[in-house]
């Protein structure tokens, strides 16, 4: 049964709506190859973190541009460093981008409306103490577990996971 589900999940990559699959076939092999080069970790806090080769500003600009190309809607952008500066405090570069696609998010919220507190999805781009820039987002698996999504929404979660994986790789490399 697990093999059937995994096979169907992989096959769903090729029948996703155009907004989530633009360039998917061309990028699928690149994504697999770059997995070997991309430092990606999923922490206990549920955040997937990917090292970026760009500074915070450029990573954020690339994220917005590539996300739009993939049919995602950019809802808001928050510059936390500017916010800190407005109250005479300092913060390393930190930007939050709120984005989503109702065609993917709505079925998940139909499974459990509490997921709406985590949707639309957010991407956090920050510079750590060592000067390394990171792109982070809530892992779809973590969202599924924390909101107890079982028996429905699996296809939407798989679409979300695949889109975020490819998007984060294109943005940071």
Secondary structure as the mmCIF struct_conf table of DSSP 4:
data_model
#
loop_
_struct_conf.conf_type_id
_struct_conf.id
_struct_conf.beg_label_comp_id
_struct_conf.beg_label_asym_id
_struct_conf.beg_label_seq_id
_struct_conf.end_label_comp_id
_struct_conf.end_label_asym_id
_struct_conf.end_label_seq_id
HELX_RH_AL_P HELX_RH_AL_P1 UNK A 2 UNK A 12
TURN_TY1_P TURN_TY1_P1 UNK A 13 UNK A 14
BEND BEND1 UNK A 15 UNK A 16
HELX_RH_AL_P HELX_RH_AL_P2 UNK A 18 UNK A 21
TURN_TY1_P TURN_TY1_P2 UNK A 22 UNK A 23
HELX_RH_AL_P HELX_RH_AL_P3 UNK A 24 UNK A 35
TURN_TY1_P TURN_TY1_P3 UNK A 36 UNK A 37
BEND BEND2 UNK A 38 UNK A 38
STRN STRN1 UNK A 40 UNK A 42
TURN_TY1_P TURN_TY1_P4 UNK A 44 UNK A 45
BEND BEND3 UNK A 46 UNK A 46
STRN STRN2 UNK A 47 UNK A 52
BEND BEND4 UNK A 53 UNK A 54
HELX_RH_AL_P HELX_RH_AL_P4 UNK A 56 UNK A 69
TURN_TY1_P TURN_TY1_P5 UNK A 70 UNK A 71
HELX_LH_PP_P HELX_LH_PP_P1 UNK A 72 UNK A 72
STRN STRN3 UNK A 73 UNK A 79
HELX_RH_AL_P HELX_RH_AL_P5 UNK A 80 UNK A 86
TURN_TY1_P TURN_TY1_P6 UNK A 87 UNK A 88
STRN STRN4 UNK A 94 UNK A 100
HELX_RH_AL_P HELX_RH_AL_P6 UNK A 102 UNK A 111
HELX_RH_3T_P HELX_RH_3T_P1 UNK A 113 UNK A 117
TURN_TY1_P TURN_TY1_P7 UNK A 118 UNK A 118
BEND BEND5 UNK A 120 UNK A 120
STRN STRN5 UNK A 121 UNK A 127
TURN_TY1_P TURN_TY1_P8 UNK A 129 UNK A 130
BEND BEND6 UNK A 131 UNK A 131
STRN STRN6 UNK A 133 UNK A 138
HELX_RH_AL_P HELX_RH_AL_P7 UNK A 140 UNK A 146
TURN_TY1_P TURN_TY1_P9 UNK A 147 UNK A 148
BEND BEND7 UNK A 151 UNK A 152
HELX_RH_AL_P HELX_RH_AL_P8 UNK A 154 UNK A 172
#
